[in-house]
Amino acid sequence: MISFVEKIKTLDSRLRGNDNVKIITTELTPPRGSGVKKFIKTAALLSKHVDALNITDNQRAVMRMSSIASSAILLQNGFEPICQIVCRDKNSLALQSDLIGASALGIKNILALTGDPVQGGDNPQAKKVFEFESTKLLKMLFQLNQGFGWNGTKLNQKTGFVLGATINPTSPNSDVQLRRFEQKLEGGARFFQTQATFDVDLLQKFIKKVEHFKVPIIVGVIMMKSFETAQFLNERVLGIRVPERFITALKNSKKPEETGVHLAAHLVKDFLEVTQGVHIMAVRREHRVPDIIQLAKNMSSRGF
């Protein structure tokens, strides 16, 4: 399997006329503590089926091992991480220091995020920083890639990051999302991963607006293990709206987790027919990601 970096460099199926080149990524949460055996074991399972593993950075403001340390551990064990970096917890000085360190550790793929509010996490008293937001962080990363710190100081060596950003293609505020897409592209983004998406028609409309930019879009698919999970996403996670038909299917199912796997697989199949990749999120059910991928392959007439 070629690396995620090489796939991003050579992917653009619309530009190159090769619709069979697809990217599949998934999400892996760092451990809550310094023990990494289970973390590495899960990475080994997932890496057989995906191109790269997104390593979250205190996602939902819940304390976990550093995403940079976790990504470095995966690299040491032969896996390909996409290291998420959020702006919530650090000022510009700390962000630069950590990013230069990440580069020295061999980390290549960075996904720039603003970060979730601390009020919803397990340390609500924590001081939020937010000196930067994701677009500004991309500009900092691009500048580090040019060999300069944020204040213009020359570095003794350039970083070599492949920069990623996020977008919500099915947001009601499509014009705002389009502007943010263009701003992040100008900031140096080489690929985009999306918020969890459920509507292929709205996705296609957004792709039509941005396809001339020739940048890979990796569409987010979330596996919902229960009716309660779908409710939680609707009530607590900004930017996600689970359609009623999904909620009804989960509520009426005698085996809701299996229903969740099937719903996710259908989305993977549908999205891979219209875009360059999918990003599968299965929080606390990471072991079901291979099932989702295999089921989607069985559904697809073209394969991927």
Number of C-alpha atoms within 10 A of each C-alpha: 8 7 12 23 17 9 16 16 13 12 24 19 17 16 14 11 10 11 17 14 17 21 23 21 26 25 22 23 20 26 18 13 10 10 11 16 10 11 16 18 10 14 23 15 14 23 18 12 17 21 22 26 25 23 26 24 26 24 19 16 20 15 16 17 18 20 25 26 17 25 28 21 17 21 15 12 12 12 20 24 30 28 27 23 26 24 23 23 21 18 14 18 11 10 19 18 11 15 20 20 15 22 21 13 16 15 25 20 23 25 25 24 22 19 21 19 14 20 13 13 16 12 12 13 9 12 11 17 12 17 14 20 15 23 23 18 27 26 20 23 29 23 19 25 21 15 17 19 21 16 10 10 10 13 14 8 14 16 24 19 21 22 24 24 26 24 20 25 25 24 18 11 10 15 11 11 17 17 11 18 21 13 16 26 21 14 21 21 26 19 20 22 21 18 21 23 22 23 15 15 12 16 19 16 13 19 16 10 10 14 15 10 11 15 20 25 26 25 32 24 24 26 27 28 20 20 19 13 15 24 15 13 17 15 12 10 13 10 14 18 17 18 12 10 9 16 17 12 16 24 16 11 14 10 12 17 18 19 21 25 23 17 21 25 26 18 24 27 23 17 24 23 18 15 21 22 24 24 25 28 21 22 16 10 13 20 14 17 25 16 16 25 22 13 18 24 17 13 15 16 9 10 12 17
